[in-house]
Amino acid sequence: MTAETVFTYGTPDLKFGAGAADEIGFDLGRYGVRRVLVVTDAGVAATGSPQRVADAIRGYGIEAEIFTDVHVEPTDASLRHAVDAARQSGPWDAFVAVGGGSSIDTAKAVNLLTTNPGDLMDYVNAPVGGGRGPSQPLKPLVAVPTTTGTGSESTTICVLDVLDLKVKTGISHVRLRPTLAVVDPLLTMTQPAIVTAACGMDILCHALESYTAMPYTAFERKRPEQRVPYCGANPVADMWSEKAIELLARSFRAAVADGDDVAARTDMALAATFAGMGFGNAGVHIPHANAYPIAGGVREYRPDGYPDAEPLVPHGMAVALTAPEAFRFTFPACPDRHVRAAGLLAPGIRADDPAESLPTALIALMRDIGIPNGVGAVGYSEADVDNLVAGTMKQQRLLATAPRPATADDIAGIFVRSLSLW
């Protein structure tokens, strides 16, 4: 094998700070936009933020309409509905996503399928879908996160549940990355505590997984046309991941405890942005691969603070539930990085066994912020492990970035040990 010597790095343009959302109309004007669709969900729409953004856009002479039917945790059905609605009311010069990862990912799919031919499943990652890349350029997409967690404003990924297959998967292509990320911490102030906790764990696992991912130099050398956004741990991504962990160590607990703490909210928004800049290039691995079947197979669990119409394990929560055991498993591949990450997250942490430092720090944090005690607490039992493992093993794009190869038996062990974490 000839080792890789090249890594790639990309991010959207970024505008960050209190009041940044009021300037989107000016930013759209630079792209020559005259008609824009604002994509959001009903819960976010009720806060008034999408209307505020649309009004600000109109103030610059740009026509703006609002679509509010985004499904929290998008499905193939909800994405097709959004695409059909956009086609019927279009054409559009640009899209603005206001909300969490669900709104941003829905806007990515709408942008893709209103500019390119084919069905949604043609573009879903193989082996679940066809893995096709877009053949035509996409329209400008401005991502305006109102939750601090997904990092979708920085990434090339659109995540969805395929209902008939009961699997969570995604679409991944560099053209899906938003043109501009507008991160306004004031838009995150309405997050309930459990939403802040779940989204914050997504930030943290983004940073930890990209920091501990297989280094780009460990992959086989690719031809230029083979390069993908997730290229493995690299010096630029490492820098953003470390800073994200430091910000979380300082402000995560405070942001959950007091939603009106502007300084803590600002740190969380900045941490989400930095973590997105890290994992959006390095990649994530086992905790995220495990999260897809956890979220996709939920039966009865309904967390407080989320829409209660149907069962739901929020994405960030699903990622967190196996993270301690996943990092116990990956520790032998890069011990120094695991210990360094634990020290950034919990300065002064003491563990008799270095392999326990990061799991110990994670479990202490999860207990403090109200994350459930493992996958058993959201309705799974040992009888479900085989199905969960099958779902994880379909996420080969993510597992390929793990620093230590994981077999189905390895993943099963992680799930069993994650039924109850403490």
DALINLIN-V908332 format. One record per residue. N is the residue number from 0. SS is DSSP state (H for helix, E for strand, L for the rest). BURIAL is 1 if it has 24 or more other ideal C-beta (glycine too) atoms within 12 Angstrom, else 0. D_CENTER is the distance of its C-alpha to the mean C-alpha in whole Angstrom. Layout:
# DALINLIN-V908332
n	ss	burial	d_center
N	SS	BURIAL	D_CENTER
N	SS	BURIAL	D_CENTER
This chain:
# DALINLIN-V908332
n	ss	burial	d_center
0	L	0	32
1	L	0	32
2	E	0	29
3	L	1	27
4	L	0	27
5	L	0	25
6	L	1	21
7	L	1	20
8	L	1	18
9	L	1	16
10	L	1	15
11	L	1	15
12	E	0	18
13	E	1	17
14	E	1	19
15	E	1	19
16	L	0	21
17	L	0	22
18	L	0	24
19	H	1	22
20	H	1	21
21	H	1	25
22	H	1	25
23	H	1	23
24	H	1	26
25	H	0	27
26	H	1	25
27	H	1	25
28	H	0	28
29	H	0	28
30	L	1	27
31	L	0	30
32	L	1	28
33	L	0	30
34	E	1	28
35	E	1	24
36	E	1	22
37	E	1	20
38	E	1	17
39	L	1	17
40	E	1	17
41	H	0	20
42	H	1	19
43	H	1	18
44	H	1	21
45	H	0	23
46	L	1	22
47	L	0	24
48	H	1	21
49	H	1	21
50	H	0	25
51	H	1	25
52	H	1	23
53	H	1	25
54	H	0	28
55	H	1	27
56	H	1	27
57	H	1	30
58	L	0	32
59	L	1	31
60	L	0	33
61	L	1	30
62	E	1	30
63	E	1	27
64	E	1	26
65	E	1	23
66	E	1	22
67	L	1	21
68	E	1	20
69	L	1	16
70	L	1	16
71	L	1	13
72	L	1	11
73	L	1	13
74	E	1	15
75	H	1	17
76	H	0	20
77	H	1	18
78	H	1	17
79	H	1	21
80	H	1	22
81	H	1	20
82	H	1	21
83	H	0	25
84	H	1	25
85	H	1	24
86	H	0	26
87	H	0	29
88	H	1	29
89	L	1	28
90	L	0	28
91	L	1	26
92	L	1	26
93	E	1	22
94	E	1	19
95	E	1	18
96	E	1	15
97	E	1	15
98	E	1	13
99	L	1	9
100	H	1	6
101	H	1	9
102	H	1	12
103	H	1	10
104	H	1	9
105	H	1	13
106	H	1	14
107	H	1	13
108	H	1	15
109	H	1	18
110	H	1	18
111	H	1	18
112	H	1	21
113	H	1	23
114	H	1	24
115	L	1	24
116	L	0	26
117	L	0	25
118	L	0	23
119	H	1	20
120	H	1	20
121	H	1	22
122	H	1	19
123	L	1	16
124	L	1	16
125	L	0	19
126	L	0	21
127	L	1	19
128	L	1	20
129	L	0	22
130	L	0	20
131	L	1	21
132	L	1	20
133	L	1	21
134	L	0	25
135	L	0	25
136	L	0	24
137	L	1	21
138	L	1	22
139	E	1	20
140	E	1	17
141	E	1	16
142	E	1	13
143	E	1	14
144	E	1	11
145	L	1	13
146	L	1	11
147	L	1	10
148	L	1	7
149	L	1	3
150	L	1	5
151	L	1	5
152	L	1	9
153	L	1	9
154	L	1	8
155	L	1	10
156	E	1	8
157	E	1	9
158	E	1	8
159	E	1	11
160	E	1	14
161	E	1	17
162	L	0	20
163	L	0	23
164	L	1	21
165	L	1	19
166	E	1	17
167	E	1	13
168	E	1	12
169	E	1	11
170	E	1	13
171	E	1	12
172	L	1	15
173	H	1	15
174	H	1	17
175	H	1	14
176	L	1	13
177	L	1	14
178	L	1	17
179	E	1	17
180	E	1	14
181	E	1	16
182	E	1	15
183	L	1	18
184	H	1	18
185	H	1	20
186	H	1	18
187	H	1	16
188	L	1	19
189	L	1	20
190	L	1	17
191	L	1	18
192	H	1	18
193	H	1	17
194	H	1	14
195	H	1	14
196	H	1	14
197	H	1	11
198	H	1	9
199	H	1	11
200	H	1	10
201	H	1	7
202	H	1	8
203	H	1	11
204	H	1	9
205	H	1	7
206	H	1	11
207	H	1	13
208	H	1	12
209	H	1	12
210	H	1	15
211	H	1	17
212	L	1	16
213	L	1	19
214	E	1	21
215	H	1	21
216	H	0	25
217	H	1	25
218	L	1	24
219	E	0	27
220	L	0	27
221	L	0	26
222	L	0	28
223	H	0	26
224	H	0	26
225	H	0	24
226	L	0	21
227	L	1	17
228	L	1	14
229	L	1	13
230	L	1	17
231	L	1	17
232	E	1	17
233	L	1	19
234	H	0	21
235	H	1	19
236	H	1	16
237	H	1	17
238	H	0	19
239	H	1	15
240	H	1	14
241	H	1	17
242	H	1	18
243	H	1	14
244	H	1	16
245	H	1	19
246	H	1	18
247	H	1	16
248	H	1	19
249	H	1	21
250	H	1	20
251	H	1	17
252	H	1	20
253	H	1	22
254	H	1	19
255	H	1	19
256	H	0	23
257	L	0	23
258	L	1	21
259	L	0	24
260	L	1	24
261	H	0	23
262	H	0	23
263	H	1	20
264	H	1	18
265	H	1	18
266	H	1	17
267	H	1	14
268	H	1	13
269	H	1	15
270	H	1	13
271	H	1	9
272	H	1	11
273	H	1	12
274	H	1	10
275	H	1	8
276	H	1	11
277	H	1	12
278	H	1	9
279	H	1	9
280	H	1	13
281	H	1	13
282	L	1	11
283	L	1	10
284	L	1	12
285	H	1	14
286	H	1	12
287	H	1	9
288	H	1	12
289	H	1	14
290	H	1	11
291	H	1	12
292	H	1	15
293	H	1	15
294	H	1	13
295	H	1	15
296	L	1	19
297	L	1	19
298	L	0	22
299	L	0	23
300	L	1	21
301	E	0	20
302	L	1	19
303	L	0	21
304	L	1	19
305	L	1	17
306	L	1	19
307	L	0	22
308	L	0	23
309	L	0	21
310	L	0	20
311	E	1	16
312	L	1	14
313	L	1	11
314	H	1	8
315	H	1	8
316	H	1	11
317	H	1	11
318	H	1	10
319	H	1	12
320	L	1	15
321	L	1	16
322	H	1	15
323	H	1	18
324	H	1	20
325	H	1	18
326	H	1	19
327	H	1	22
328	H	1	22
329	H	1	21
330	H	1	23
331	H	0	26
332	H	1	24
333	L	1	24
334	H	0	25
335	H	0	26
336	H	1	22
337	H	1	21
338	H	1	24
339	H	1	23
340	H	1	20
341	H	1	21
342	H	1	24
343	H	1	21
344	H	1	20
345	L	1	23
346	L	0	26
347	L	0	29
348	L	1	28
349	L	0	30
350	L	0	30
351	L	0	33
352	L	0	31
353	L	1	28
354	L	1	26
355	H	1	26
356	H	1	25
357	H	1	21
358	H	1	21
359	H	1	24
360	H	1	22
361	H	1	18
362	H	1	21
363	H	1	23
364	H	1	20
365	H	1	18
366	H	0	22
367	H	0	22
368	H	1	19
369	L	1	20
370	L	1	17
371	L	1	19
372	L	0	21
373	L	1	20
374	H	1	19
375	H	1	23
376	H	1	22
377	H	1	20
378	L	1	23
379	L	1	23
380	L	0	26
381	H	0	27
382	H	0	28
383	H	1	25
384	H	1	24
385	H	0	25
386	H	1	23
387	H	1	20
388	H	1	21
389	H	1	22
390	H	1	18
391	H	1	17
392	H	1	19
393	L	1	18
394	L	1	15
395	H	1	17
396	H	1	15
397	H	1	13
398	H	1	16
399	L	1	18
400	L	1	16
401	L	1	17
402	L	1	20
403	L	1	22
404	L	0	23
405	L	1	22
406	L	0	24
407	H	0	24
408	H	0	26
409	H	1	24
410	H	1	21
411	H	1	24
412	H	1	25
413	H	1	21
414	H	1	21
415	H	1	25
416	H	1	24
417	L	1	21
418	L	1	23
419	L	0	24
420	L	1	23
421	L	0	26
